[in-house]
Amino acid sequence: MKRFWYALFRRSRVDAEISEEIQSHLAMRADLEGQLGLSAAEAQASAHRQFGNATIILEDTRQFHLYPFLESILQDLTHAVRQLRRNPSFSITVLFILALGIGTSTAVFTVVDGVLFRPVPYADPGRIVAYGIKVPFETREFQFGYDYLYWRGKIPAFDALTSMFPGDQDCDLTEANPARLACAHVESTFLPFFGVQPVIGRNFTRDEDRPHAPPVALLSYNFWRTRYGGQPNILGLPISLDNTPAKIIGVLPQNFVMPTLRRFDVILPQQLNEAAQVFPNAGETLRTFARLRPGWTPAQAVSALQPMLERDISGAPPAYRNEIHIGVRTLREWQNGDRRQTSWVLLLAVLSVLLLACMNVASLLLARATSRQRELAMRQALGASRGRLARHAITESFVLSLCGGVLGCALALFLLKMLLATSPNSIPGLTEVHFSVRIFVFAALLSLVSGLVFGMLPAFRQASMEVFTGWRATSPSRTSIRDALVTFQIAGSLVMLTAAGLMLRTLSKLESVPLGLDTEHVVTAQFTLGSSYDATRLMVLSETLEQRLRNRPGVNSVTFADSIPPGGPIRAMPFFAIRIPGRPPSDQGVGGMVPWRTVSSDYFRTFHVRLLQGRAFEASDMGTRSAPAVVISQSLARKLFPGENAVGQRVTLSESGTYTVVGIAGDVRNNGLSVAPDPEFYLDRDQPLETLRGAPSHHIAVAIRSTLRSQFLESWMRDEIHALEPAVPVDVITMQDRVRDFAVPQRFHAILFSTFAVITLLLAVSGLYGLVRFLVARRTQEIGVRIALGASPAGIATMVVRSALRFTLAGAALGIAGALLMSRWLESMLYQTRARDPLTIAIVAALLITCGIAAALAPSITAARTDPMTALRTD
Amino acid sequence: MARSSDTLLGALDLLVLKTLARGPNHGFGIALHIQTVSENLLRVEEGSLYPALHRLERDKFVKASWTQTENGRRARIYKLTAAGRQRLEEAEINWDNVSKGVARILRFV
């Protein structure tokens, strides 16, 4: 190792030492000769003569102190750097292209890394699956308490099971500095199942997981740090959650995440009442996880579970049975679902951008190799081996690619920071940018591979002696490689442009989706109150708040609801549970889900939801306790009362609750933007509680309609709510922003693919321009002859443009084929847009051909202006 | 990098090691010694001594250090190491065998 550094940095010192030794030898010999009577000069000459060639001796001696291999690499590196500095505009262009390619790739990799590659922090995560049944109203696997307990130990595919309560559970920290916490409820086997050990304290025992056991709590690392300042002696301290004191028994590791990827502050025993889980397909719902036995696949597990499911549901009518399925998915797939495919598409797309960038750089290097032919041929003639010349070329590529990689990392960092600053919620799981070792290794590998990709071609296409023979300056094979490269770049850019076009169309389709409501001039606020609020307190609070908001000037209407469309948090019931008194129950199976909201009477007026028939809720509804009012959506009316007038009909929505339909409202997007709306119904928030509504929701949504500027409205709402509830965090947002947020993934894809498309288009056009200019330069003499023989400038220009058009058309044809091939992967990212949309492809192809012609224009004008005399005189 | 233990190529090494067995010396001294003792029969180009010396140094058969000579010049003095002494023994035996072998062939022909 010592010699290595010596070799790298001390070479001049080695040389100096050997020289000194040689000088000392020469001096001693000269001394001796001088004693024999020679003059000083003669003595010197004689000493030199007897010594031999000092330079060669020096070189022969030096090798014993250096690694010759390292030495020559060092030499190649210096040579490469010198070569690149000699032509700065070329080097800067190449570095720019590489930084762009590597930078965007690294940025995208950072985004998708968590979804695709980063290991899940559990023991042996490859064998963990989420399993259970899937029904139309819950597409993620779950199990009912009875089935979970009954199946436990009887499933040959699994060797361990665990469960937790699904959904997010808020709980209140009811002590000094109260706060809203996220509490997860899990089984006692949960942590051992995932191979997680608390960093302090212990997991809870099976006894502590039984109903009515003394409550215990495990803290998340972050909560422990922020709330308790990370003090180690917290074991046994009480923590008051929802007014129940629990004992702290441990702290979880810092890197622990819930398999649901949800935030959590506290983990509590789920304390499932096993004695109460006595009926199949009923009881508590549980998220269930299992460990596959070695040798089992998820698919095999599904077929092993199928008979058990059939046994459990044998009593159900066939219509329902057909809608219940077994699901077994690996944890990673369960966590990320569709995002996996999207992430792959993004990663492959950005890697193809990088590949195209490499092709562009390769053709630039080839072009430069052509202009350096004479130099290279000369060096070969002087004895440089082909291998050495190839090594030079590769070293140069690596110097370029590594510099490009460094710049690319910087660019990636910048891009990510910008991305997070503009839309913080666009990337799930990416809240801050930090360059981990993984990212760095990825960027480094990328640089090396791309250096190899674009360095190979020029390296093995070195000059031959032909250059000295005059006219035939270029071998035809080299240009055909550049032709192919340019054609590929054009094809790649067409594919990218098509993808971008499809994403943009998706975005515009999504943004023009008819919502069924008017988002303009509406501002919403949402907040969740603690569980200590009872029905009366909630009622008083909303009445006071409504009064205060109404008193503000310029407010047209105020409404309260438990959720706001499009989306939730929303409550829903299966369609089959809705009955019409006096008629047989529907036999259409589960029939999908019917979401419902409790809203105050001004809801329809505030959101401009059209009332097609009947009316909204009125104060007079308050008295009709026997059959409270319900407003149903148009599609629900069609489904329940086909061909009849629904207004005035009665529906049974829960065991004991029969309601009178007072109005029919227009359909509203209630499932996000891209999913067709479900049939829906509305209950009156101001009516006395009835069985379906149960306890009043602690989640309160307020919306006001006003023509005033939304900034005023937003701060008003915040002020008014804080005047009543100073400590509650409030989420205030205009309806327009809220709806826009629903299209964030699509906007992200559209921006990303548009960026890719612009980059690849620029690369393709510059590549084409370079090639055409090169061809024109090579054919100068030929063009000169043509002009001398009477060709018109227009004819020459047409000839050049036509040659460019040849590549463009070939590339476009190839690109269209590519776009059609890749369409299958894009489908899941599109909305109301066909992946093989002929219009998009046509527009994109036209754009590309126009750009191709534009790229050829300047060289064609140069060609047309060729002066035949000058052209023929050169060379 | 092959270490040259070729019997015939080892001749120069042998001469150098043998010279150094008399005591430490610098390159010029070694060259001079070889010339005088062989009565100018072996006149190597003096420079070619140095690659051999540095190779022996790399292989740790000799050690080198800079010192001042009697007439005030700085010179790099080479000294035989224990490994060098052993190497010399082997080389001498080797050389003996080789020269005997060569002599026999010469006689036979």
Boltz contact constraints between the chains, C-beta under 6 A:
constraints:
  - contact:
      token1: [A, 21]
      token2: [B, 76]
      max_distance: 6.0
  - contact:
      token1: [A, 24]
      token2: [B, 73]
      max_distance: 6.0
  - contact:
      token1: [A, 24]
      token2: [B, 74]
      max_distance: 6.0
  - contact:
      token1: [A, 24]
      token2: [B, 75]
      max_distance: 6.0
  - contact:
      token1: [A, 25]
      token2: [B, 27]
      max_distance: 6.0
  - contact:
      token1: [A, 25]
      token2: [B, 28]
      max_distance: 6.0
  - contact:
      token1: [A, 28]
      token2: [B, 28]
      max_distance: 6.0
  - contact:
      token1: [A, 50]
      token2: [B, 46]
      max_distance: 6.0
  - contact:
      token1: [A, 51]
      token2: [B, 46]
      max_distance: 6.0
  - contact:
      token1: [A, 51]
      token2: [B, 47]
      max_distance: 6.0
  - contact:
      token1: [A, 52]
      token2: [B, 45]
      max_distance: 6.0
  - contact:
      token1: [A, 52]
      token2: [B, 47]
      max_distance: 6.0
  - contact:
      token1: [A, 57]
      token2: [B, 47]
      max_distance: 6.0
  - contact:
      token1: [A, 57]
      token2: [B, 50]
      max_distance: 6.0
  - contact:
      token1: [A, 60]
      token2: [B, 51]
      max_distance: 6.0
  - contact:
      token1: [A, 61]
      token2: [B, 50]
      max_distance: 6.0
  - contact:
      token1: [A, 61]
      token2: [B, 51]
      max_distance: 6.0
  - contact:
      token1: [A, 61]
      token2: [B, 54]
      max_distance: 6.0
  - contact:
      token1: [A, 64]
      token2: [B, 54]
      max_distance: 6.0
  - contact:
      token1: [A, 64]
      token2: [B, 55]
      max_distance: 6.0
  - contact:
      token1: [A, 64]
      token2: [B, 58]
      max_distance: 6.0
